[in-house]
Amino acid sequence: MQVQLARWGNSLGLRIPKDIAARFGLAEGGRVEIEAEGDRIVIRTDRPRYDLDELLTGMTPEAMRDVYDWGPDIGREDGTP
């Protein structure tokens, strides 16, 4: 499929046909990565950027205890004097 380039400020822009945009989940305001690889221009969907607060939602010290098995306590790890 061929598309026509258009001037966009000091740059050039191209339109991505609706069916291709839908196939890759692209929408207005979305972001893509663009780079040159040899004699090709490669456009990739942008990788999601995660916020640490989002990733840790719901994580509590109690929940983390179930994730790791450190083995039995040795010494005073349980907090008793």
Secondary structure as UniProt FT lines:
FT   STRAND          5..8
FT   TURN            9..10
FT   STRAND          11..14
FT   HELIX           18..23
FT   TURN            24..25
FT   TURN            28..29
FT   STRAND          32..37
FT   TURN            38..39
FT   STRAND          40..45
FT   HELIX           52..55
FT   TURN            56..58
FT   HELIX           61..67
FT   TURN            77..78
//
